[in-house]
Amino acid sequence: MKKIYYLSTCNTCTRIINELNLPKDFVLQDIKTELITESQIKAMRSLTDSYESLFSKRARLYKELGLKEKSLSEEDFKNYILEHYTFLKRPVIIYNNQIFIGNSKKSVEAAKQAIHEQ
């Protein structure tokens, strides 16, 4: 699979996608207009260690809902991501059986290397 879950209104996501110089066969899914399905989040989870690793604690709603003070389970993380796109750490890049989560330099560089190593 070659897919990126991103937010089209996010300048950082747009910059990263441009920076990656993607092959034409990548599928881009704007998570604001095409919501994440349960099967998609489960597929992402199967490539990483937890739903928490896919969850953005920077989201404004995280603070507004007081989630920092709560002890969230894996099921909670999954449900919040499905409930509102803002909780997905973006972008999520899936390339073959590898997943790259978020916009850290390390994650973006690893994705770039994986995509262009052929």
C-alpha positions in Angstrom: 0.0 0.0 0.0 1.2 3.5 -0.8 -1.0 6.0 1.0 -0.9 9.2 2.9 -3.5 10.4 5.4 -3.3 14.1 5.7 -5.2 17.4 6.1 -5.3 19.6 3.0 -5.7 22.7 5.2 -2.5 21.9 7.1 0.5 23.8 5.7 2.9 21.3 7.3 1.2 18.3 5.6 1.3 20.1 2.3 5.0 21.0 2.6 5.9 17.4 3.6 4.0 15.9 0.7 5.7 18.2 -1.7 9.1 17.5 -0.1 8.6 13.7 -0.5 8.4 14.0 -4.3 5.9 11.1 -4.4 5.6 8.5 -7.2 2.3 8.8 -9.1 0.8 5.6 -7.5 0.5 7.1 -4.1 -3.1 7.6 -2.8 -3.8 10.8 -0.8 -6.7 10.9 1.6 -7.7 14.2 3.0 -9.1 13.1 6.4 -11.3 16.1 6.7 -13.3 15.4 3.6 -12.9 11.6 3.6 -13.2 10.4 7.2 -11.0 7.6 8.5 -12.9 4.3 8.7 -12.5 1.7 11.4 -10.8 -0.7 9.0 -8.3 2.0 8.0 -7.4 2.8 11.6 -7.1 -0.9 12.4 -4.8 -1.3 9.3 -2.6 1.6 10.6 -2.6 0.1 14.1 -1.3 -3.2 12.7 1.8 -1.4 11.4 2.6 0.3 14.7 2.8 -0.4 18.4 -0.4 1.3 19.6 -3.3 3.5 18.8 -1.7 6.0 21.1 1.2 6.4 18.7 -1.3 7.5 16.0 -3.0 10.0 18.4 -2.1 13.7 18.4 -1.8 15.2 21.9 -1.3 18.6 20.2 -4.9 18.8 19.0 -6.8 21.7 20.4 -9.7 19.4 21.3 -7.3 17.3 23.4 -6.9 20.3 25.8 -10.5 21.5 25.4 -11.9 18.1 26.4 -9.5 17.8 29.3 -8.1 14.5 28.0 -4.7 15.2 29.5 -6.2 14.7 32.9 -7.8 11.4 32.0 -6.3 7.9 31.7 -7.1 6.9 28.2 -7.1 3.2 27.0 -6.1 2.0 23.6 -9.8 1.7 22.7 -10.3 5.4 23.8 -7.4 6.5 21.5 -9.0 4.6 18.6 -12.5 6.0 19.2 -11.3 9.6 19.5 -9.4 9.3 16.2 -12.5 7.9 14.6 -14.7 10.5 16.2 -12.7 13.5 15.0 -10.0 13.8 12.4 -8.0 16.3 14.4 -6.9 13.5 16.8 -4.9 11.7 14.1 -1.2 12.6 14.2 -0.5 13.9 10.7 0.6 13.0 8.2 0.4 9.2 8.3 2.5 7.8 5.5 2.1 4.1 4.6 4.6 2.7 2.2 4.4 -1.0 1.5 4.4 -2.5 5.1 6.0 0.5 6.8 4.3 3.3 8.6 5.6 6.8 9.2 3.6 8.9 11.7 3.7 12.6 12.2 5.8 15.5 11.0 9.0 15.1 13.0 12.1 15.5 10.9 13.1 11.9 11.8 9.8 10.4 10.6 9.8 12.5 7.4 13.4 11.6 6.6 12.8 7.9 7.2 9.7 8.0 4.9 11.7 9.8 2.2 14.5 7.3 2.4 12.1 4.3 2.2 10.2 5.7 -0.8 13.3 6.6 -2.8 15.6 3.8 -2.0 14.8 1.7 -5.1 
